[in-house]
Each structure stands twice: as C-alpha cells, then as structure tokens.
Amino acid sequence: MGKQIRNVVVLGANGAMGSGSGAVFAAAGIPTVFLARTKEKAEAGRTRAESMVKSTAISRFITTGTYEADLDRAVASADLVFEAVAEDLDTKRTFFSRVDKARKPDSIVATVSSGLSIAAMCAGQSDSFKNNFLGIHFFNPPTMIVGCELIPHAGTDPAVTSFVRDLLAGPLGREVIETADTPAFAGNRVGFKVLNEVAQLAEEHGIAFMDQLVGPHSGRAMPPLVTIDFVGWDVHKAIVDNLYANTNDEAHAAFELPAYMQRGVDAGTLGNKTKAGFFKKDGKNLLVLDPKTGNYRALSEVATPLPSFVEQMKSSIRVGRYGRAMDVFCAAEGKEADLLRKVVLGYISYGLGRVGEVVKQARDVDRIMGFGFNWAPPSVLVDAIGARRTITLLEQGKLAVPRVLVEAAEKNTSLFNEPEVDRGRFFFAA
Amino acid sequence: MVYILGGFQTDFARNWTKEGKHISAMIREAASGCLAATGVAPNQIEVGHVGNFAAELYSMQGHLGALLVDVDPALSGLPTGRHEAACASGSIALLAASAEIEAGRYDCALVVGVEQMKTVSPAIGGDYLGTAAWYELEAKGVEFPFPKLFGKLGDEYDKRYGLKDEHLAHIAAVNYGNAKKNPKAQTRTWYMSEAHACEVSSYNAVIGGRIKVSDCSQVTDGAVAVVLASEKFAAAHAKQRGTKLEHLARIQGWGHRTAPLRFDDKVAESANDPYVLPQTRRAILDAYKRAGIADCWALDGIETHDCFTTSEYMAIDHFGLTKPGESWRAIEERVIDFDGKLPINPSGGLIGAGHPVGATGVRQLLDASLQVTGRAGNYQVPNAKRFATLNIGGSGTTSVVFVVGR
C-alpha cells in the first residue's frame, strides 16, 4: 500500500510508556513529536527518553509541544499518532475525538493500552479513524523489553495491521505477537492470573512464604509479589478488575482482587512508587506485609526455611541441569510442592489454553511471556517436564488440558521450536 | 584438512550471574547445544578442548576441561584440556584440536570457548583483564588498562599516518548496526548511531586516551562450542546427514604469531615496519599462504577482533584492504559495511555481538562456518564462500587467523 511512517506524534509523552515508546521511535531515526499538557512535561519526557537509550543523539529526532498549542497541527501532518495518556477509557476517547478531527485520512492511530477494549476506545469515531486504529502494547520499559502485542479490533483494515506488524518487527526491532481484542490481551491475561493467584494464596500462607515458593526457580526473573510492587497495586487492580468483570472462564476466581489488597489501595499502598507494598524498606531491614493485620513485620521474623525440594531445584538449575530440576518439581511431595505445582501447572494450562481464543498459536503466548514478562514460556516448561507427564499432572490437579499439549504428546514433538532462543535463560537459580 | 561440522553459541545478552548460574552451566548449554545442532552423538566425540582466559579469577574455578565430562554420561573418560592466551584463548583451543586431528590422533573434537565475566564489578573485571598485558608494568594500579593500551594503538596510527575519530565512530556504528541482525548479539536492542559515537557526553564518556564507551567491546558472559572433524569423519557425517562433504565448512588455512607482551615493545619492534603490528600481519599472511589465496580479495567477509575500534582499524590495513595506514579509505568507501565489497563483522563483532574473552575465537570460527555454508540467517553475507577470522590476545600480542571456506 506504499505507506510510510515519516513522523510520529506521541500523546502523553511525559509518562513512562509515552517517553519510552517515543524513545523507540526516535532511536529508529523517525522524527517524533512529544506532546504533553505542558512544555515542561514534554521536555521531561524527552530527557527521560535520552536516559533510557543512554544517548542525547536521539534528540535530533525529537521535538516537543503541548496539547493546547501543538496537537492539531502536529496530528494533521503525522503518519502515526501514538496515544499513551492515562489508562482511562473516557480520557482516551476525549483525545481520540480531537485526533479524529485533526488527522489526515490515511494516518494510523495506535493506543498503548495494556488491556482496555480496542473496539470500545474507537467507538463513535469516523470510519476512517476506526479502519486505521489498533493497539500496540509495549511493555515497560520498551527500550529494554522487546516483547510487544499488536491488537487490531474487528474494524481494523488488515493492511494496516500487516503494515504495523512489519514496522514493529523491522525498524523498531520488536518481538511481535498478534492478539484478539479480548480483555488484557494475551500477556497480562496470563501473567496477572498467576500474579493475582499468588497474592490470593499469600493471604493464607503469607507473603514471604509464597514469594519464596514461586520464586525464580519456577521460571521467572522476579518473584510474583515483588513484581506486583514493581508494577504498582493500582495498575494491578485495574488489570485484574477488568479481567474479573469481562471474562468468565476457568480462571475467573483467580482474577478477584484479594480484600487485603483493596484495603491497601484504599489506604494509598501502591507498591514501590509509594515505598510500601508487599514489601517495605526500613533502613537496612526489609519488612513484609501481614495480609491479615495490614501491619509490617521484619522479614527475618517471618522467613521460613527454603523447602528442601526448592533447594534441590536450585542446585540443579545452577549447573545447567534444567530437566533434573523439573524432575524434582514433578516428584516432590508435601503441601509446599503441591502449592507450587498448582501455580505453575495452572500457568501452563491457562497460558496454552488461550490458543484459539486470544492468540492463534502456542508460539504467541510463549513469546509474550518470554520476551514481555521474562518468564519461562509455558512451552519451555512443558518440554522440560515432558508433554505426557505434564498432561498427567494437569489431570491430577483437575486443570484443563490444552489441545496443543495433547497434540504435542500425540506427535511426540517438542512444543518450543525456536533455535535462536536459549531455553536455559528462563531457568533461574538466583 | 579439518572440517567444522557446526556449533552453538549462547545468547551473549545473558547475565549468568543474575540467572544464578555456575560456569559449568555455560559449558553444558554450549556443548549440548552444539551436539544437538550438529547431530554428532556424544559417544562420537574423541577429545575435548576448552578455551578460557581467567575463570580462576572471575569464578574461582580452574580445571575447566573436566567440566566437559560432566555434560553427558557418554563423555565419561574423554581426554580434555584447557587453553589460555588471553582473548585468543578460544583460537588456541581450536588450533590444538585441529593439530590433533591433522596428526591423526583423533577424528572428532569438541571445542568450547567460555568466559563468565559479570561475576564482578567493571573495575575489578578491568583489573583482571590487565593480566592479559604485562600486569606489573602496564596494568597494576591502572583503572581500565586495556582501553588505554588500545588508545595507544590509535595514537601510534595517528603519529605515523594520521587518524580521525570519526572513522573510529563509523566502525562502532557498523558493528552495532550489524548486531541488530544477530539474534545472539549482546547489543541487539541497544541504541547506537554514528552521531552518538562521535560525541563525548555523560552517556559516552572517555574511558582512556581517545577511547570512549562507544569504542569498546562489551563485558560479556558467553560460551560457544564447535565440532571439528577429520575428512574421514566429516565424509561419514555428511553422508549420514544426507549432504555432501563439499558442502561442509573447513579450515583452509591458519596463522599464529606472538609479539612481545608489552605494548611499547611491540611498537619498538615495528618502528621500521609499515605495519604497526607486524606479527599480526605475519599471522594473516601465513593463513593466506596456507589457504592458497593471494590476498583479502579472495575472501567474502572477515570476522575480526574489534575489542576496540582501534583494533578493527588496525585489522583493515593488516588484512590488506588498503595500504598500511590507509584504513580510513576502506571506511570512507564503505568497503567494510554489511553490503560493502568486503564486509567486516557481519555478526556485530566484539563491539556489537559481545566479547566473552575465552569464547570469542570459537564464536568467530562458528560465524565464519555459518557464513560459508549459508546458515547465518539475518546476518548472512550473500553467496559467501570464504571467510577469515582474526582473534587477538593482549594488546596485539597473540594473533590467530583462520581462513574458512567450502
């Protein structure tokens, strides 16, 4: 279709996602306009973009401006308008109405939303707007995390989707997966199911205990509750509330925000950005939240010894024997091992179970969990456990057995077939 | 004749310390990945060689050859050894393995190059790297000695022939640009441009002399393994895999020379020589002669040792792309670019792909073999039939060159 992206306008360029996404465009040498409410905020976004790519040289591709003075003119000449304003449907719609009036007919409009309905966001705009509108979900920080979801809605022109996919995978260097316009798309749907489930289990078993049990040895760089503190409790709540309200599948109960977290959000406990979440620093001491009382206690008081099967998993992973680590995971006995299997097998079941609904193939879930979350992709875990053994364990745990898993077991093939990706990088002993 | 049956490289962007891994995990992943990639069964491996610079310092672990035996039960009893020649350690391991094959002792060798460097801070790592120079005389108490030594290499060029930093910036930009095509390159997601490489800023500080951050290769964790084989073994392997012997990569020639350890002694030795590092030039000429080629124009590409932009600048005239001192011509005429007449480092080299010290020589040979067999993926040089590698230990001290073709 001969389309080209000669310039980009970023709305909300002062925020983490706006400045980070703007940095990605500018680093590719695409002239990019950073817009924010004030000139100072837009300039702060530019400085932040420079620090994210560690270069002032990208600034030759960045100009800044305000919504009031510059939006209409900038949008009128933009080939791509990239929206990264607050994650609120009404706010976004207000911006889109203004963009619709100012934009040229063939420009592409994208939202970085992490889970709101793409179709709902563009409802009420012109047909031209809707045809050229889609979601581009980068993960924070986009200059480092290359995993990216591309979400057309039912009215997106397929040629636009295909053009944007090539742009993302080519000059912008992204690992792109296409997902359906379903709540929270693929990555956050699968990822926050696990995160919220661990937060729920922490109410009974304790925060330090759960984060240790579902720690790096279970296939993630960062423990789950540390991750929620990093993401922010408000963002976590927005994502799981959306999923609880708008999905109804086997994981529905896992999306219910625990009451103690709701109390925390009400009291302004939002994780790292408020310096208190599941964890809190008190000088040199690390404190841990007691979900029952809402008080913090020293980690040293509540810490429990590492279960011996976890010790065994970690010592196998440390020397690169990942298969042996998963043997221990499968065979370990006791309540703790059962709990870990519930979470990890639940992840495999729910992740691969979204194939056909949210994504077309297992590879898509694998890529977004691997390159967006830095978690072991479900297929990597299945290959390390063995497809047949995974099915047996899923059945024992009364978890859904995804069709792709049955097919892999029948054909006796591996599920993760990406020779350019080291599987070992997803197993952590740290 | 020694054949390269294939190999495996770990993702050089990984931080194995953050993953909580011991160096044995790196050797295991590289070796098992290599066996899987080549289809060679563990019980077919007859000898193992490990190239590594300083695991005793970085990981408090010596005796790395023995860790090969741990990779697979079928490797029990395998004769192994470890080789060290600073940043050329990997190539020395390759030379040892290929000499044994040529001598007829063994038909099939596994060679692993490995370095885990992110176990310590950059300052401590810089001090460890100083042992690749004459430590007491050149590195002790010096912060980041190697950038300074390779800065002096640039200064020597400047003194004899003139040198512009913008030419070095182009070398950096080409290597980073090529690395974006390489799915295993450490810097594949990093930002770099010629404009950035030209400027001095808080994001591109001077490290020593004329060397800025953008002129430097990386601190990298990485392991690479290849299988080398005799013609007899390679022929049977090719037949079994449904291919032909002539489709396999082989080592057509090699060169290996050592200059004095101290940088100033090297420069003194070359005072009346048009080449700043004459022993490196000799290693290149030895390899050309053994390969039966007249000059660099018989090559389709080069994987060279760009530990700093100045070392690639040196390699350009030493390989004979230009007359001595005129490397800038090849840069200005874009000869070394990915689509140039003689591309250098399509992988991204040490600056872009990464420089896990003891693994680099093996990585270069693997990349050369992938190129000449058309398996280099996105960074494939079209129709490449012959590649050369140059791996350098110390400040131009140990030079090893391979010519790889099919």
Interface residues (C-beta under 8 A of the other chain):
Chain A: A27 G29 E50 V53 K54 S55 T56 A57 I58 R60 T143 M144 V146 G173 P216 A221 K314 I317 R318 V319 G320 R321 P419 E420 V421 D422 G424 R425 F427 F428 A429 A430
Chain B: T10 D11 R14 K18 E19 G20 K21 H22 S24 A25 M26 I27 R28 E29 G33 A37 D70 K180 P183 K184 R188 T189 W190 Y191 M192 S193 A195 H196 E199 S201 Y203 N204 G377
